[in-house]
Amino acid sequence: MSYDPLIDSAVNPQESLPPTYWHDTVEVPSGTALNKDIETDFLVIGAGYTGISAALALTESRAGSVTVIDSHSPGYGCAGRNAGFVLSGSGRMGPSALEKRYGLDIAKGIQNEYDGAVSDLLARISAYGIDCDLAAGPYYKLAHTAKHALQQRRSADYLKTNFNQQIESLSQDQLKKALAVEGFYGASRQPGHTLNPLKLILGLSHTAQSKGAAIYSATPALKITRGESNHVVETPQGVITARTLLIASNAYTSKVLHPAVNKRQFPVQSSILVTQPLSKTQLAAIGFNGPVSMMDTRMMKYYYRLLPDNRLLFGGRGEVSARQAHAGKARLYDAMLTSFPVLRGIDISHFWSGWVSVSLDNLPRVNFDNRTQTGYAMGYCGAGVSFANFAGRRLAQRAMNQPVDLNLPLYSTPLRRFPFAGLRRSALRALYGWARVIER
Ligand SMILES: Cc1cc2nc3c(=O)[nH]c(=O)nc-3n(C[C@H](O)[C@H](O)[C@H](O)COP(=O)(O)OP(=O)(O)OC[C@H]3O[C@@H](n4cnc5c(N)ncnc54)[C@H](O)[C@@H]3O)c2cc1C
């Protein structure tokens, strides 16, 4: 991966598409770059789930003219690179952490939004007829220590009682009967879904276009200034004047883009490898065969699932900077063998990385300033397939002055600014070193 948001001023529109497994399953249509000056009511920066979902909500409400620009193409960011787990939740705080910080009522309100995000996404996929290999299957959270297994059991009870979640806990023996993964002490199991994330974003973009949104590829926002009653956005071949500006560039936001978002999120890499298709013997040995998704309880989590053509997708934290991205491949391969020793020697067909947007307090935000008509949604901390889509809808609602529950900190407070922003990478290096020691 060559783009580094903390170093480069924008994604290079000429950069090749990322070498993901998803890009071998569907062609990204060649888009058009903006090549003249235009005016628009709503300008959305970023054609990932957040931006396209906002554009869809705006066009469906006939709120005015809608333009989306992307530095590269729809799905170039995380939307076309993720693992395709559709789960309820975002940020890095589960319900009990939310309760500790905000109290039970607010925690319930936030969880309600996360649950609603999943239903909303499934409803949109069905309503727009998007073929994105959506499949329902269990989601396992695997406890990597005995202490975490105990926590998982307590957490399952807590989620059932207080948050009405469909969840069960499994002892080590029950887990062994369900799956043949090695090295875990128990698990929780919930209903989940998996999909092809690139097919999803391309389907959503196509729908937004058919409803009247203008989407430009290879059109990075290079400079944004505020006029008297509008925003003036410079791109390589045209200037856009917009009444309302919605920033949906997530972790791909460059270091300096707009005061509303500068230094308010931290781009961190996540990497994925995909194996060659597993043989019948290997499939029997790993003990699952279908749309099952899994994540462990480590601080630096690993996540995995089987793909429709029986390849194993295995992901985890990436390296600290774009320059080092490739070094993570061997580390991920070794981690995969710890859980699946029977796969020793299997060839890797794909390896890629993407930037996830981490917020200072582990909670994403959808923020809109009525006075300046500027909004953004980001900070999903690597969990955004369902919630980024929902956040885009909420962002559009706020831009249209429609009611949104402003009692929830998701919507009522801005992303917090990182203090000593220049030291973020050094702090991350130290954190990874610490995690290596305690999670050996
Ligand atoms: C490896 C990996 C695995 C993941 N797995 C999962 C998962 O299984 N489940 C889950 O829920 N979440 C997962 N995520 C997170 C999820 O993909 C993201 O939260 C989600 O895609 C965010 O969507 P978005 O639209 O906000 O941002 P993005 O999809 O990142 O889109 C941002 C867009 O903004 C554009 N852009 C940036 N700057 C500019 C500019 N100046 N001008 C114009 N355009 C610009 C970029 O080109 C990009 O296309 C994963 C992420 C990664 C990297």
The ligand as an SDF file (V2000), in Angstrom:
LIG
                    3D

 53 58  0  0  0  0  0  0  0  0999 V2000
   -8.4730   -4.6340    6.3750 C   0  0  0  0  0  0  0  0  0  0  0  0
   -9.7920   -4.1180    6.9210 C   0  0  0  0  0  0  0  0  0  0  0  0
  -10.7570   -5.0300    7.3410 C   0  0  0  0  0  0  0  0  0  0  0  0
  -11.9850   -4.5600    7.8540 C   0  0  0  0  0  0  0  0  0  0  0  0
  -12.9700   -5.4710    8.1470 N   0  0  0  0  0  0  0  0  0  0  0  0
  -14.1750   -5.0450    8.5690 C   0  0  0  0  0  0  0  0  0  0  0  0
  -15.2370   -5.9670    8.7750 C   0  0  0  0  0  0  0  0  0  0  0  0
  -15.1220   -7.1590    8.4920 O   0  0  0  0  0  0  0  0  0  0  0  0
  -16.4180   -5.4900    9.2710 N   0  0  0  0  0  0  0  0  0  0  0  0
  -16.5900   -4.1610    9.5640 C   0  0  0  0  0  0  0  0  0  0  0  0
  -17.6610   -3.7830   10.0500 O   0  0  0  0  0  0  0  0  0  0  0  0
  -15.6240   -3.2520    9.2910 N   0  0  0  0  0  0  0  0  0  0  0  0
  -14.4340   -3.6500    8.7810 C   0  0  0  0  0  0  0  0  0  0  0  0
  -13.4710   -2.7390    8.4620 N   0  0  0  0  0  0  0  0  0  0  0  0
  -13.7710   -1.2980    8.6120 C   0  0  0  0  0  0  0  0  0  0  0  0
  -14.7180   -0.7860    7.5100 C   0  0  0  0  0  0  0  0  0  0  0  0
  -14.2880   -1.2470    6.2590 O   0  0  0  0  0  0  0  0  0  0  0  0
  -14.7480    0.7540    7.5410 C   0  0  0  0  0  0  0  0  0  0  0  0
  -15.1470    1.1870    8.8230 O   0  0  0  0  0  0  0  0  0  0  0  0
  -15.7100    1.3390    6.5150 C   0  0  0  0  0  0  0  0  0  0  0  0
  -15.4420    0.8540    5.2340 O   0  0  0  0  0  0  0  0  0  0  0  0
  -15.6090    2.8620    6.5210 C   0  0  0  0  0  0  0  0  0  0  0  0
  -16.2900    3.3710    5.4050 O   0  0  0  0  0  0  0  0  0  0  0  0
  -16.1140    4.8650    4.9650 P   0  0  0  0  0  0  0  0  0  0  0  0
  -16.9950    5.1010    3.8430 O   0  0  0  0  0  0  0  0  0  0  0  0
  -16.2740    5.7540    6.1410 O   0  0  0  0  0  0  0  0  0  0  0  0
  -14.5710    5.0120    4.5540 O   0  0  0  0  0  0  0  0  0  0  0  0
  -13.7580    4.4250    3.3170 P   0  0  0  0  0  0  0  0  0  0  0  0
  -14.4290    3.2380    2.7540 O   0  0  0  0  0  0  0  0  0  0  0  0
  -12.3560    4.2460    3.7880 O   0  0  0  0  0  0  0  0  0  0  0  0
  -13.8430    5.5630    2.2130 O   0  0  0  0  0  0  0  0  0  0  0  0
  -13.1640    6.7850    2.2870 C   0  0  0  0  0  0  0  0  0  0  0  0
  -12.9870    7.3000    0.8650 C   0  0  0  0  0  0  0  0  0  0  0  0
  -12.5800    8.6740    0.9160 O   0  0  0  0  0  0  0  0  0  0  0  0
  -11.7540    8.9180   -0.1880 C   0  0  0  0  0  0  0  0  0  0  0  0
  -10.9850   10.1440    0.0820 N   0  0  0  0  0  0  0  0  0  0  0  0
  -10.0700   10.3650    1.0600 C   0  0  0  0  0  0  0  0  0  0  0  0
   -9.5890   11.6150    0.9970 N   0  0  0  0  0  0  0  0  0  0  0  0
  -10.2330   12.2310   -0.0350 C   0  0  0  0  0  0  0  0  0  0  0  0
  -10.1590   13.5410   -0.6070 C   0  0  0  0  0  0  0  0  0  0  0  0
   -9.3350   14.4710   -0.1220 N   0  0  0  0  0  0  0  0  0  0  0  0
  -10.9360   13.8110   -1.6740 N   0  0  0  0  0  0  0  0  0  0  0  0
  -11.7830   12.8730   -2.1890 C   0  0  0  0  0  0  0  0  0  0  0  0
  -11.8800   11.6260   -1.6840 N   0  0  0  0  0  0  0  0  0  0  0  0
  -11.1170   11.2930   -0.6210 C   0  0  0  0  0  0  0  0  0  0  0  0
  -10.8970    7.6540   -0.2950 C   0  0  0  0  0  0  0  0  0  0  0  0
  -10.3400    7.5020   -1.5960 O   0  0  0  0  0  0  0  0  0  0  0  0
  -11.9000    6.5690    0.0770 C   0  0  0  0  0  0  0  0  0  0  0  0
  -12.4770    5.9640   -1.0660 O   0  0  0  0  0  0  0  0  0  0  0  0
  -12.2240   -3.1580    7.9650 C   0  0  0  0  0  0  0  0  0  0  0  0
  -11.2510   -2.2600    7.5160 C   0  0  0  0  0  0  0  0  0  0  0  0
  -10.0550   -2.7320    6.9890 C   0  0  0  0  0  0  0  0  0  0  0  0
   -9.0220   -1.7480    6.4870 C   0  0  0  0  0  0  0  0  0  0  0  0
  1  2  1  0
  2  3  1  0
  2 52  2  0
  3  4  2  0
  4  5  1  0
  4 50  1  0
  5  6  2  0
  6  7  1  0
  6 13  1  0
  7  8  2  0
  7  9  1  0
  9 10  1  0
 10 11  2  0
 10 12  1  0
 12 13  2  0
 13 14  1  0
 14 15  1  0
 14 50  1  0
 15 16  1  0
 16 17  1  0
 16 18  1  0
 18 19  1  0
 18 20  1  0
 20 21  1  0
 20 22  1  0
 22 23  1  0
 23 24  1  0
 24 25  2  0
 24 26  1  0
 24 27  1  0
 27 28  1  0
 28 29  2  0
 28 30  1  0
 28 31  1  0
 31 32  1  0
 32 33  1  0
 33 34  1  0
 33 48  1  0
 34 35  1  0
 35 36  1  0
 35 46  1  0
 36 37  1  0
 36 45  1  0
 37 38  2  0
 38 39  1  0
 39 40  1  0
 39 45  2  0
 40 41  1  0
 40 42  2  0
 42 43  1  0
 43 44  2  0
 44 45  1  0
 46 47  1  0
 46 48  1  0
 48 49  1  0
 50 51  2  0
 51 52  1  0
 52 53  1  0
M  END
$$$$
